[in-house]
């Protein structure tokens, strides 16, 4: 047989040109598997390659995130290459072993060898601690300092996560995957449920996981409390109280020299700070039957009700809860109060709240001092829902048949009514009696007494229904029968109430301002809207008419009052909190709605 020498030569040339010179053997590495400790280490290895008859074949290697060969490529000497190399492995800081494969490739023919690297876990451990409890309000944030304690030489990163977060709340850690400590930030959005929530915080490194927990309390925003003072008993013709970002109770008041600010917490020496989201209520006492011209009530971190009050000698405070050992205020409870200047209720001042068992309690001041009773148990009323609002009024002539009334949202999302007859505390379910729609979860409440029946009803309560409409339950004068109507629908209001909207209302018994009853709320468009009654129900948009700044959110507190005699130069006033946390004032002048920024005018601390 005759060989075709020319063809063989051509094939050899082609293989050489294209770089596919065949090697006499595949590459190898010894040892093929290495077990190393958790610290930095160097392990000698030997890489071998085949030869092509003249020179050894060459190789290169991949690298792992924690290990590589040095040198990372080579050839060798002799017909088969042999290269001495070092496997360099960095310290494993994690509490789990790790492994990987370094691939060695023979460049001339692409054949490979594998070096398996196994590294031990780091020693040591860690533990977590979260600061708290946390108090959050819609549109706000709450932060917890996450401390990570490392032991027995552990210095690795800990990766954090949170569980048990309620709806409409977002959690983030900064930093995460940290070798130090971290901060958990919980952002509470509109629509978040009110209540107390245990949050589990988990930290992980490798196969080791530890947890800790922190309590998140979600409360409504601290309300605004405002009143008209036509006789200037408080030294001003109008006053608004709020809780500042410093957790102090502040007063903004307008007198002959314009608006001014007062830090009531500082003036009442020794008064503790208000809690985040503290409820707030108060009243004017123009004849000082309580011994003070004005009083405001709030809750401190110990869940005690405290009273700040102004006497001719200055501002003072008292701990009502502590004085009489009353039940603590529930985390999500509001406060409502009224002055009783003639003591028809047997007390000069009264405060209602919801305790930790969701029962309504009353604090009332008699000549012998402060007393407390549980009106839920005395009336047999159902429990309040978590996050229930409260509204109340005094009825000094008992036109409703009772001398005082308080409304709340019960566990069935009905508007329930507890009222004081001469025979004692009674209750009824005005949602059921009127056939009204149930309240949306977290609905605000507002109410008015109409002793002269100017509206055709003795009493009215306003709430937000499960359809986000502003609704009205009222007792007809002629029969005492409870009725209901849908104010959003019959006023042709263009938008529903926003989720979390607050309500404020007042009665104008003579209709002097062109309306008999007025209700203010936040619309789904974030406008501060107004529904009011003349011979029919109407609506307007004071926020738009006044070209007012944007509200802080649908849960912005709202407070209002009537000024039928134009003592303040306007017939009605509304207060709310803007996105800049300033207190804004909308007021109806004889010709138009106008707004001003009370925080800027007074250089006061921002609202919380």
RODO-2510 file (C-alpha; in nm, 4 decimals, decimal comma):
residues 608
     n   res          X          Y          Z
     1     x     0,0000     0,0000     0,0000
     2     x     0,1309     0,3408    -0,0953
     3     x     0,0874     0,6200     0,1624
     4     x    -0,0254     0,9625     0,0581
     5     x     0,2546     1,1573     0,2244
     6     x     0,1323     1,4862     0,0892
     7     x    -0,2152     1,4492     0,2467
     8     x    -0,0747     1,3598     0,5901
     9     x     0,1570     1,6590     0,5782
    10     x    -0,1325     1,8875     0,4936
    11     x    -0,3341     1,7545     0,7910
    12     x    -0,0436     1,8102     1,0306
    13     x    -0,0043     2,1646     0,9038
    14     x    -0,3772     2,2296     0,9441
    15     x    -0,3755     2,1065     1,3057
    16     x    -0,0728     2,3242     1,3815
    17     x    -0,2186     2,6334     1,2183
    18     x    -0,5506     2,6018     1,3950
    19     x    -0,3845     2,5492     1,7396
    20     x    -0,5225     2,1992     1,7966
    21     x    -0,1955     2,0180     1,8480
    22     x    -0,2850     1,6925     2,0191
    23     x    -0,1239     1,6252     2,3552
    24     x    -0,0044     1,2808     2,4534
    25     x    -0,2136     1,2764     2,7748
    26     x    -0,4899     1,4729     2,9516
    27     x    -0,3975     1,7242     3,2221
    28     x    -0,3925     1,6224     3,5871
    29     x    -0,3711     1,7785     3,9332
    30     x    -0,2441     1,6238     4,2530
    31     x    -0,4051     1,6125     4,4967
    32     x    -0,7420     1,6252     4,3174
    33     x    -0,9334     1,7207     4,6344
    34     x    -0,8188     1,9430     4,9217
    35     x    -0,9733     1,9998     5,2662
    36     x    -0,8525     2,3229     5,4260
    37     x    -0,9257     2,4994     5,7597
    38     x    -1,1452     2,8092     5,7903
    39     x    -0,8543     3,0541     5,8032
    40     x    -0,6207     3,1745     5,5273
    41     x    -0,4218     2,8795     5,3904
    42     x    -0,1649     2,7776     5,1258
    43     x    -0,1567     2,4212     4,9924
    44     x     0,1047     2,2971     4,7375
    45     x    -0,0344     2,1131     4,4347
    46     x     0,1182     1,9739     4,1152
    47     x    -0,0329     2,0269     3,7702
    48     x     0,0726     1,7914     3,4884
    49     x     0,0090     1,8127     3,1171
    50     x     0,0727     1,5846     2,8231
    51     x     0,3324     1,6535     2,5570
    52     x     0,3206     1,6770     2,1825
    53     x     0,6454     1,4920     2,1309
    54     x     0,8583     1,8030     2,1312
    55     x     0,7349     2,0335     2,4087
    56     x     0,4908     2,0020     2,6975
    57     x     0,1342     2,1224     2,6516
    58     x     0,0280     2,4377     2,8340
    59     x    -0,2614     2,5013     3,0794
    60     x    -0,4576     2,7682     3,2617
    61     x    -0,7051     2,7583     3,5512
    62     x    -1,0262     2,9180     3,6694
    63     x    -1,0554     3,0842     4,0090
    64     x    -1,3113     3,0684     4,2869
    65     x    -1,4341     3,3667     4,4848
    66     x    -1,2284     3,2399     4,7764
    67     x    -0,9493     3,0322     4,6177
    68     x    -0,7111     3,0311     4,3190
    69     x    -0,3904     2,8694     4,1932
    70     x    -0,0607     3,0530     4,1832
    71     x     0,0660     3,0466     3,9156
    72     x    -0,2708     3,0286     3,7425
    73     x    -0,1200     2,8936     3,4177
    74     x     0,1951     2,7271     3,2932
    75     x     0,3618     2,4586     3,0863
    76     x     0,6460     2,2549     3,2190
    77     x     0,9662     2,0864     3,1212
    78     x     1,0278     1,7660     2,9314
    79     x     0,8013     1,5809     2,6994
    80     x     0,5276     1,5892     2,9659
    81     x     0,4838     1,9134     3,1629
    82     x     0,4860     1,9264     3,5411
    83     x     0,4204     2,2563     3,7250
    84     x     0,4450     2,3171     4,0995
    85     x     0,1696     2,5562     4,2131
    86     x     0,0128     2,6777     4,5365
    87     x    -0,3578     2,6728     4,6172
    88     x    -0,4317     3,0002     4,8000
    89     x    -0,7553     3,0048     5,0047
    90     x    -0,8904     3,3117     5,1868
    91     x    -1,0480     3,2900     5,5313
    92     x    -1,4075     3,1688     5,5578
    93     x    -1,5913     3,4125     5,7847
    94     x    -1,9221     3,2282     5,7601
    95     x    -2,0666     2,9717     5,9961
    96     x    -2,1050     2,7110     5,7192
    97     x    -1,8480     2,5137     5,5201
    98     x    -1,7992     2,6026     5,1554
    99     x    -1,6631     2,4254     4,8542
   100     x    -1,5906     2,4819     4,4908
   101     x    -1,4081     2,3407     4,1894
   102     x    -1,1118     2,4914     4,0090
   103     x    -1,0973     2,3748     3,6466
   104     x    -0,7561     2,3250     3,4786
   105     x    -0,7719     2,3344     3,0977
   106     x    -0,5062     2,1995     2,8591
   107     x    -0,4975     2,4701     2,5977
   108     x    -0,3829     2,2662     2,2985
   109     x    -0,6759     2,0241     2,3000
   110     x    -0,9229     2,1568     2,5591
   111     x    -0,9047     1,8562     2,7923
   112     x    -0,9630     1,9378     3,1624
   113     x    -0,8841     1,8318     3,5164
   114     x    -1,0746     1,9327     3,8344
   115     x    -0,9419     2,0409     4,1727
   116     x    -1,2107     2,0256     4,4452
   117     x    -1,1606     2,2707     4,7335
   118     x    -1,3450     2,2119     5,0629
   119     x    -1,3135     2,4645     5,3426
   120     x    -1,4260     2,4315     5,7046
   121     x    -1,6866     2,6649     5,8586
   122     x    -1,5725     2,9511     6,0782
   123     x    -1,6092     2,9063     6,4497
   124     x    -1,8158     3,1302     6,6781
   125     x    -2,1750     3,2502     6,6960
   126     x    -2,3921     3,5627     6,7166
   127     x    -2,7081     3,6901     6,8831
   128     x    -2,9605     3,9630     6,8010
   129     x    -3,1333     4,2375     6,9986
   130     x    -3,3933     4,4864     6,8699
   131     x    -3,4786     4,8115     7,0488
   132     x    -3,8461     4,8817     7,1038
   133     x    -4,1364     4,8861     7,1330
   134     x    -4,2023     5,0847     6,8175
   135     x    -4,4861     5,3316     6,7673
   136     x    -4,5914     5,4121     6,4122
   137     x    -4,8616     5,6292     6,2572
   138     x    -5,0011     5,6297     5,9009
   139     x    -4,7627     5,8168     5,6739
   140     x    -4,4789     5,7846     5,9255
   141     x    -4,1895     5,5549     6,0050
   142     x    -4,0682     5,3684     6,3109
   143     x    -3,7089     5,2540     6,3573
   144     x    -3,5457     4,9866     6,5703
   145     x    -3,1722     4,9607     6,6368
   146     x    -3,0658     4,6022     6,5592
   147     x    -2,7625     4,5063     6,7660
   148     x    -2,5621     4,2000     6,6566
   149     x    -2,3355     4,0548     6,9232
   150     x    -2,0621     3,8246     6,7874
   151     x    -1,8790     3,5662     6,9985
   152     x    -1,5874     3,3180     6,9856
   153     x    -1,4124     3,4855     6,6953
   154     x    -1,7049     3,5122     6,4554
   155     x    -1,6701     3,8216     6,2328
   156     x    -1,8872     3,7388     5,9305
   157     x    -2,1838     3,9177     5,7791
   158     x    -2,5340     3,8645     5,9158
   159     x    -2,8262     3,8799     5,6724
   160     x    -3,1498     4,0143     5,8197
   161     x    -3,5168     3,9645     5,7393
   162     x    -3,8453     4,0486     5,9130
   163     x    -4,1650     3,8459     5,9503
   164     x    -4,5116     3,9271     6,0817
   165     x    -4,5251     4,2635     5,9042
   166     x    -4,8893     4,3824     5,8832
   167     x    -5,0458     4,4873     5,5550
   168     x    -4,9507     4,8289     5,4159
   169     x    -4,6300     4,8334     5,6182
   170     x    -4,2889     4,7998     5,4508
   171     x    -3,9699     4,6821     5,6248
   172     x    -3,6098     4,7554     5,5279
   173     x    -3,2703     4,7036     5,6945
   174     x    -2,9770     4,9382     5,6532
   175     x    -2,7249     4,7934     5,6087
   176     x    -2,8156     4,4341     5,5365
   177     x    -2,5541     4,1602     5,5125
   178     x    -2,3620     4,3585     5,7716
   179     x    -2,0496     4,2894     5,9722
   180     x    -2,1675     4,5536     6,2208
   181     x    -2,5129     4,6527     6,3430
   182     x    -2,8184     4,7576     6,1462
   183     x    -3,1361     4,9668     6,1622
   184     x    -3,4830     4,8338     6,0866
   185     x    -3,7170     5,0938     5,9349
   186     x    -4,0884     5,0228     5,9214
   187     x    -4,2844     5,2527     5,6897
   188     x    -4,6521     5,2716     5,7821
   189     x    -4,8699     5,3514     5,4804
   190     x    -5,2317     5,4629     5,4585
   191     x    -5,4640     5,1712     5,5214
   192     x    -5,2342     4,9950     5,7681
   193     x    -5,4378     4,8284     6,0431
   194     x    -5,4358     4,9813     6,3886
   195     x    -5,3152     4,7600     6,6712
   196     x    -5,0195     4,5820     6,8259
   197     x    -4,8095     4,3482     6,6115
   198     x    -4,5153     4,1270     6,7186
   199     x    -4,2432     4,1481     6,4526
   200     x    -3,9897     3,8646     6,4273
   201     x    -3,6409     3,9640     6,3119
   202     x    -3,4246     3,6840     6,1761
   203     x    -3,0486     3,6947     6,1307
   204     x    -2,8673     3,4300     5,9253
   205     x    -2,5119     3,3353     5,8435
   206     x    -2,4463     3,0065     5,6750
   207     x    -2,6341     2,7323     5,8536
   208     x    -2,6838     2,9391     6,1690
   209     x    -3,0042     3,1379     6,2224
   210     x    -3,1135     3,3375     6,5275
   211     x    -3,4210     3,5492     6,5916
   212     x    -3,5374     3,8283     6,8153
   213     x    -3,8662     4,0181     6,8299
   214     x    -3,9984     4,3706     6,8673
   215     x    -4,3500     4,5078     6,9163
   216     x    -4,4944     4,7480     6,6583
   217     x    -4,7864     4,9624     6,7759
   218     x    -4,9737     5,1304     6,4919
   219     x    -5,1785     5,4257     6,6118
   220     x    -5,3720     5,7041     6,4436
   221     x    -5,1851     6,0297     6,4006
   222     x    -5,2058     6,2619     6,6991
   223     x    -5,5143     6,4761     6,6423
   224     x    -5,5468     6,8521     6,6416
   225     x    -5,7637     7,0174     6,9058
   226     x    -5,9025     7,3617     6,8296
   227     x    -6,1596     7,5939     6,9808
   228     x    -6,3004     7,9418     6,9446
   229     x    -6,2663     8,1694     7,2472
   230     x    -6,5006     8,4667     7,1898
   231     x    -6,4428     8,6130     7,5387
   232     x    -6,0629     8,5743     7,5215
   233     x    -6,0650     8,3737     7,8450
   234     x    -5,7581     8,1893     7,7176
   235     x    -5,5917     8,5153     7,6108
   236     x    -5,6673     8,4463     7,2422
   237     x    -5,9702     8,4313     7,0151
   238     x    -5,8745     8,0947     6,8654
   239     x    -5,6445     7,8149     6,9792
   240     x    -5,5111     7,4925     6,8288
   241     x    -5,3162     7,2266     7,0216
   242     x    -5,0950     6,9594     6,8625
   243     x    -4,8108     6,7170     6,9418
   244     x    -4,4788     6,8241     6,7922
   245     x    -4,1926     6,6162     6,6550
   246     x    -4,0262     6,6696     6,9931
   247     x    -4,3278     6,4930     7,1535
   248     x    -4,4189     6,8131     7,3349
   249     x    -4,7752     6,9429     7,3410
   250     x    -4,7788     7,2793     7,1647
   251     x    -5,0370     7,5563     7,1495
   252     x    -5,0795     7,8009     6,8627
   253     x    -5,3070     8,0931     6,9462
   254     x    -5,4243     8,4093     6,7722
   255     x    -5,4787     8,7354     6,9573
   256     x    -5,4472     9,1057     6,8932
   257     x    -5,0810     9,0699     6,7914
   258     x    -5,1369     8,7741     6,5591
   259     x    -5,0468     8,4073     6,5931
   260     x    -4,7997     8,2931     6,8558
   261     x    -4,6675     7,9610     6,9893
   262     x    -4,6359     7,8114     7,3380
   263     x    -4,4578     7,4907     7,4403
   264     x    -4,7094     7,3700     7,6968
   265     x    -4,5047     7,0649     7,7988
   266     x    -4,2117     7,2894     7,8943
   267     x    -4,4341     7,5473     8,0627
   268     x    -4,5921     7,2762     8,2803
   269     x    -4,2671     7,1900     8,4552
   270     x    -4,2100     6,8171     8,4909
   271     x    -4,4779     6,7086     8,2443
   272     x    -4,3674     6,3897     8,0636
   273     x    -4,3459     6,3713     7,6868
   274     x    -4,6429     6,2574     7,4823
   275     x    -4,6089     5,9163     7,3230
   276     x    -4,5760     5,8877     6,9438
   277     x    -4,9318     5,9020     6,8093
   278     x    -5,0635     6,0174     7,1469
   279     x    -5,4349     6,0947     7,1461
   280     x    -5,5265     6,4522     7,2312
   281     x    -5,8453     6,6198     7,3493
   282     x    -5,9327     6,9386     7,5322
   283     x    -6,1781     7,2182     7,5938
   284     x    -6,2135     7,5850     7,6809
   285     x    -6,3459     7,6700     8,0258
   286     x    -6,4329     8,0412     7,9966
   287     x    -6,5570     8,0748     8,3544
   288     x    -6,2903     7,8464     8,5053
   289     x    -6,5334     7,6115     8,6769
   290     x    -6,2519     7,3556     8,6645
   291     x    -6,0069     7,6034     8,8129
   292     x    -5,8445     7,6530     8,4735
   293     x    -5,9259     7,8494     8,1594
   294     x    -5,8362     7,5612     7,9287
   295     x    -5,7415     7,1956     7,9565
   296     x    -5,5781     6,9481     7,7198
   297     x    -5,5408     6,5745     7,7820
   298     x    -5,2801     6,3414     7,6321
   299     x    -5,1125     6,0017     7,6870
   300     x    -4,7482     5,9446     7,7778
   301     x    -4,5410     5,6307     7,7147
   302     x    -4,6732     5,4770     8,0389
   303     x    -5,0273     5,4880     7,8878
   304     x    -5,1472     5,7236     8,1613
   305     x    -5,3912     6,0048     8,0860
   306     x    -5,2393     6,3363     8,1813
   307     x    -5,3997     6,6764     8,1940
   308     x    -5,2286     7,0051     8,1106
   309     x    -5,4237     7,3050     8,2395
   310     x    -5,3812     7,6817     8,2525
   311     x    -5,4457     7,8791     8,5710
   312     x    -5,3711     8,2463     8,6391
   313     x    -5,0381     8,1215     8,7825
   314     x    -4,9363     7,9374     8,4684
   315     x    -4,9510     7,5899     8,3135
   316     x    -4,9554     7,2760     8,5304
   317     x    -5,0078     6,9042     8,4804
   318     x    -5,1592     6,6106     8,6673
   319     x    -5,1473     6,2341     8,6197
   320     x    -5,5132     6,1347     8,6354
   321     x    -5,4513     5,7640     8,5750
   322     x    -5,1847     5,7441     8,8420
   323     x    -5,3815     5,9448     9,0961
   324     x    -5,6805     5,7100     9,0957
   325     x    -5,5150     5,3924     8,9633
   326     x    -5,7444     5,3882     8,6595
   327     x    -5,7026     5,1236     8,3868
   328     x    -5,4324     5,2052     8,1355
   329     x    -5,5246     5,3540     7,8008
   330     x    -5,5232     5,1034     7,5140
   331     x    -5,2462     5,1435     7,2568
   332     x    -5,4813     5,2578     6,9773
   333     x    -5,7352     5,4402     7,1924
   334     x    -5,8386     5,7987     7,1259
   335     x    -5,9448     6,0430     7,3968
   336     x    -6,2602     6,2554     7,3936
   337     x    -6,3723     6,5034     7,6567
   338     x    -6,6233     6,7695     7,7444
   339     x    -6,6744     7,0448     8,0005
   340     x    -6,9886     7,0358     8,2152
   341     x    -7,0037     7,3852     8,3667
   342     x    -7,3265     7,3200     8,5615
   343     x    -7,2370     6,9643     8,6664
   344     x    -7,5547     6,8086     8,5280
   345     x    -7,3541     6,4851     8,5009
   346     x    -7,2303     6,5182     8,8565
   347     x    -6,8852     6,6176     8,7304
   348     x    -6,7277     6,9327     8,5892
   349     x    -6,5146     6,7549     8,3295
   350     x    -6,5197     6,4118     8,1676
   351     x    -6,2759     6,2114     7,9546
   352     x    -6,3582     5,8872     7,7723
   353     x    -6,1068     5,6316     7,6447
   354     x    -6,0738     5,2633     7,5489
   355     x    -5,8649     5,0411     7,7741
   356     x    -5,6391     4,7478     7,6820
   357     x    -5,9415     4,5131     7,6992
   358     x    -6,1304     4,7222     7,4403
   359     x    -6,3753     4,8486     7,7029
   360     x    -6,4827     5,2126     7,7360
   361     x    -6,3778     5,3890     8,0537
   362     x    -6,4718     5,7289     8,1904
   363     x    -6,2605     5,9652     8,3978
   364     x    -6,4675     6,2364     8,5640
   365     x    -6,3943     6,5112     8,8120
   366     x    -6,6317     6,5571     9,1069
   367     x    -6,5930     6,7882     9,4097
   368     x    -6,4145     6,5021     9,5850
   369     x    -6,1659     6,4532     9,3034
   370     x    -6,1145     6,2350     8,9960
   371     x    -6,3085     5,9091     8,9686
   372     x    -6,3311     5,6341     8,7082
   373     x    -6,5891     5,3842     8,5901
   374     x    -6,6226     5,1234     8,3168
   375     x    -6,9237     5,2169     8,1065
   376     x    -6,8942     4,9112     7,8811
   377     x    -6,9612     4,6777     8,1718
   378     x    -7,2241     4,9069     8,3252
   379     x    -7,4202     4,9307     8,0003
   380     x    -7,3616     4,5775     7,8707
   381     x    -7,2286     4,7227     7,5450
   382     x    -7,0137     4,5236     7,3004
   383     x    -6,6388     4,5687     7,2969
   384     x    -6,4810     4,8375     7,0826
   385     x    -6,2958     4,7288     6,7718
   386     x    -5,9188     4,7723     6,7688
   387     x    -5,8494     5,1233     6,6394
   388     x    -6,2030     5,2452     6,7097
   389     x    -6,2618     5,6176     6,7065
   390     x    -6,4619     5,7945     6,9798
   391     x    -6,6902     6,0958     6,9777
   392     x    -6,8988     6,2344     7,2652
   393     x    -7,1092     6,5286     7,3763
   394     x    -7,2781     6,6724     7,6827
   395     x    -7,6557     6,7152     7,6705
   396     x    -7,7198     6,9547     7,9608
   397     x    -8,0972     6,9723     7,9133
   398     x    -8,1354     6,6041     7,8141
   399     x    -8,3124     6,6762     7,4855
   400     x    -8,1972     6,3308     7,3792
   401     x    -8,3251     6,1780     7,7016
   402     x    -7,9671     6,1409     7,8270
   403     x    -7,7241     6,3869     7,9814
   404     x    -7,4190     6,2539     7,7981
   405     x    -7,3475     6,0293     7,4999
   406     x    -7,0424     5,8577     7,3561
   407     x    -7,0220     5,6768     7,0195
   408     x    -6,7652     5,4196     6,9072
   409     x    -6,7114     5,1431     6,6488
   410     x    -6,7781     4,8019     6,7962
   411     x    -6,6314     4,4628     6,7027
   412     x    -6,9073     4,4193     6,4406
   413     x    -6,8078     4,7481     6,2743
   414     x    -7,1350     4,8997     6,3894
   415     x    -7,1629     5,2464     6,5375
   416     x    -7,2540     5,1791     6,9002
   417     x    -7,3932     5,4364     7,1410
   418     x    -7,3528     5,4429     7,5210
   419     x    -7,5566     5,7071     7,7010
   420     x    -7,6416     5,8063     8,0582
   421     x    -8,0077     5,8015     8,1675
   422     x    -8,1081     5,8853     8,5234
   423     x    -8,1368     5,5107     8,5793
   424     x    -7,7801     5,4501     8,4686
   425     x    -7,5750     5,3770     8,1602
   426     x    -7,7609     5,2318     7,8605
   427     x    -7,6549     5,1338     7,5122
   428     x    -7,7917     5,0837     7,1640
   429     x    -7,6638     4,9859     6,8200
   430     x    -7,7482     5,2834     6,6007
   431     x    -7,6221     5,1076     6,2875
   432     x    -7,8719     4,8270     6,3378
   433     x    -8,1521     5,0602     6,4520
   434     x    -8,1115     5,2841     6,1465
   435     x    -8,0392     5,0083     5,8946
   436     x    -7,7122     5,1822     5,8050
   437     x    -7,4127     5,0361     5,6266
   438     x    -7,1323     4,9053     5,8496
   439     x    -6,8302     5,1281     5,9111
   440     x    -6,5063     5,0700     5,7282
   441     x    -6,2257     4,9361     5,9451
   442     x    -6,0631     5,2311     6,1242
   443     x    -6,3447     5,4749     6,0448
   444     x    -6,3286     5,8160     6,2055
   445     x    -6,6305     5,9453     6,3994
   446     x    -6,7709     6,2911     6,4639
   447     x    -7,0983     6,3976     6,6242
   448     x    -7,3159     6,6968     6,7105
   449     x    -7,5966     6,7678     6,9562
   450     x    -7,8750     6,9873     6,8185
   451     x    -8,0722     7,1063     7,1229
   452     x    -8,2931     7,3437     6,9194
   453     x    -8,3682     7,0836     6,6499
   454     x    -8,2491     7,3163     6,3748
   455     x    -8,1501     7,0148     6,1673
   456     x    -8,4661     6,8177     6,2420
   457     x    -8,2659     6,5737     6,4554
   458     x    -8,1683     6,5761     6,8205
   459     x    -7,8305     6,4145     6,7611
   460     x    -7,6161     6,3167     6,4659
   461     x    -7,3098     6,0982     6,4236
   462     x    -7,0967     6,0872     6,1107
   463     x    -6,8729     5,8017     5,9980
   464     x    -6,7159     5,6475     5,6883
   465     x    -6,8924     5,3417     5,5549
   466     x    -6,7406     5,0277     5,4096
   467     x    -6,8002     5,1879     5,0667
   468     x    -6,5800     5,4885     5,1673
   469     x    -6,8840     5,7182     5,1625
   470     x    -6,9362     5,9758     5,4357
   471     x    -7,2481     5,8587     5,6179
   472     x    -7,4876     6,0104     5,8693
   473     x    -7,6931     5,8408     6,1437
   474     x    -7,9393     6,0664     6,3224
   475     x    -8,2338     6,0552     6,5612
   476     x    -8,5515     6,2220     6,4329
   477     x    -8,7037     6,4750     6,6690
   478     x    -9,0647     6,3662     6,6308
   479     x    -9,0218     5,9938     6,6956
   480     x    -8,6746     5,9454     6,8335
   481     x    -8,6251     5,6873     6,5591
   482     x    -8,2717     5,6429     6,4305
   483     x    -8,2354     5,7023     6,0549
   484     x    -7,9407     5,7123     5,8139
   485     x    -7,8406     5,8722     5,4888
   486     x    -7,5453     5,8622     5,2511
   487     x    -7,4000     6,2133     5,2456
   488     x    -7,1527     6,1394     4,9676
   489     x    -7,4344     6,0287     4,7390
   490     x    -7,6992     6,2896     4,8212
   491     x    -7,4516     6,5801     4,8140
   492     x    -7,3125     6,4617     4,4782
   493     x    -6,9622     6,4712     4,6235
   494     x    -6,7272     6,3944     4,3320
   495     x    -6,4953     6,1563     4,5190
   496     x    -6,5169     5,9095     4,8050
   497     x    -6,3408     5,9630     5,1339
   498     x    -5,9783     5,8554     5,1304
   499     x    -5,8723     5,5457     5,3213
   500     x    -5,7945     5,6612     5,6747
   501     x    -5,9703     5,9978     5,6341
   502     x    -6,0425     6,1854     5,9547
   503     x    -6,3703     6,3701     6,0158
   504     x    -6,4567     6,6972     6,1857
   505     x    -6,7991     6,8591     6,2168
   506     x    -6,9927     7,1436     6,3765
   507     x    -7,3485     7,2694     6,4064
   508     x    -7,4648     7,6150     6,2995
   509     x    -7,8072     7,6287     6,4693
   510     x    -7,9187     7,9476     6,2945
   511     x    -7,7714     7,8615     5,9559
   512     x    -7,5817     8,1914     5,9742
   513     x    -7,2998     8,0626     5,7534
   514     x    -7,5406     7,9316     5,4909
   515     x    -7,5461     7,5830     5,6419
   516     x    -7,6779     7,4099     5,9519
   517     x    -7,4300     7,1250     5,9793
   518     x    -7,0843     7,0949     5,8281
   519     x    -6,8609     6,7893     5,7923
   520     x    -6,5005     6,8028     5,6744
   521     x    -6,3046     6,5028     5,5431
   522     x    -6,0151     6,4071     5,3159
   523     x    -6,1222     6,2986     4,9687
   524     x    -5,9585     6,0246     4,7666
   525     x    -5,7994     6,3091     4,5655
   526     x    -5,6245     6,4297     4,8862
   527     x    -5,8384     6,7454     4,8957
   528     x    -5,9886     6,8651     5,2232
   529     x    -6,3578     6,8492     5,1354
   530     x    -6,6767     6,9846     5,2914
   531     x    -7,0312     6,8441     5,2968
   532     x    -7,2931     7,0781     5,4417
   533     x    -7,6701     7,1045     5,4784
   534     x    -7,9005     7,3872     5,3803
   535     x    -8,2466     7,2800     5,2713
   536     x    -8,0556     7,0053     5,0918
   537     x    -7,7082     6,8555     5,1231
   538     x    -7,4295     7,0243     4,9255
   539     x    -7,0533     6,9941     4,8914
   540     x    -6,7517     7,2088     4,8144
   541     x    -6,3744     7,1868     4,8187
   542     x    -6,2223     7,4417     5,0640
   543     x    -5,8733     7,3022     4,9983
   544     x    -5,8986     7,3848     4,6276
   545     x    -6,0789     7,7152     4,6838
   546     x    -5,8062     7,8303     4,9238
   547     x    -5,5204     7,7034     4,7001
   548     x    -5,3923     7,5232     5,0078
   549     x    -5,0779     7,3060     5,0349
   550     x    -5,1043     6,9284     5,0067
   551     x    -5,2122     6,7357     5,3139
   552     x    -4,9664     6,5013     5,4851
   553     x    -5,1860     6,2107     5,3775
   554     x    -5,5403     6,0810     5,4029
   555     x    -5,4909     6,0278     5,7762
   556     x    -5,4037     6,3932     5,8366
   557     x    -5,5778     6,5151     6,1513
   558     x    -5,8545     6,7673     6,0888
   559     x    -6,0137     7,0035     6,3394
   560     x    -6,2735     7,2772     6,2857
   561     x    -6,5016     7,5240     6,4589
   562     x    -6,7839     7,7672     6,3825
   563     x    -6,7429     8,1405     6,4362
   564     x    -7,0877     8,2743     6,3560
   565     x    -7,0082     8,6170     6,5060
   566     x    -6,6854     8,6625     6,3071
   567     x    -6,4798     8,7056     6,6225
   568     x    -6,1777     8,5798     6,4284
   569     x    -6,2703     8,7623     6,1082
   570     x    -6,3999     8,4399     5,9528
   571     x    -6,7184     8,2409     6,0037
   572     x    -6,5497     7,8990     6,0134
   573     x    -6,2004     7,7581     6,0478
   574     x    -6,0348     7,4270     5,9628
   575     x    -5,6890     7,3060     6,0651
   576     x    -5,4858     7,0237     5,9104
   577     x    -5,1251     6,8997     5,8713
   578     x    -4,9382     6,9403     5,5416
   579     x    -4,6740     6,7202     5,3814
   580     x    -4,4117     6,9462     5,5397
   581     x    -4,5705     6,8699     5,8813
   582     x    -4,6774     7,2307     5,9169
   583     x    -5,0126     7,3238     6,0719
   584     x    -5,2308     7,4901     5,8066
   585     x    -5,5365     7,7014     5,8713
   586     x    -5,8212     7,7351     5,6208
   587     x    -6,0807     7,9982     5,7024
   588     x    -6,3839     8,1408     5,5275
   589     x    -6,3647     8,5162     5,4986
   590     x    -6,6748     8,7082     5,3853
   591     x    -6,5654     8,6640     5,0235
   592     x    -6,3526     8,3506     4,9902
   593     x    -6,1678     8,0610     5,1483
   594     x    -5,8163     8,1626     5,2541
   595     x    -5,5213     7,9680     5,3981
   596     x    -5,2170     8,0437     5,6065
   597     x    -4,9248     7,8441     5,7427
   598     x    -4,9352     7,8705     6,1213
   599     x    -4,6072     7,6852     6,1693
   600     x    -4,4226     7,9347     5,9511
   601     x    -4,6005     8,2325     6,1038
   602     x    -4,5043     8,1264     6,4569
   603     x    -4,1772     7,9405     6,3833
   604     x    -4,3214     7,6527     6,5847
   605     x    -4,1979     7,2943     6,5910
   606     x    -4,3437     7,0723     6,3176
   607     x    -4,6340     6,8418     6,3949
   608     x    -4,5546     6,4771     6,4505
***
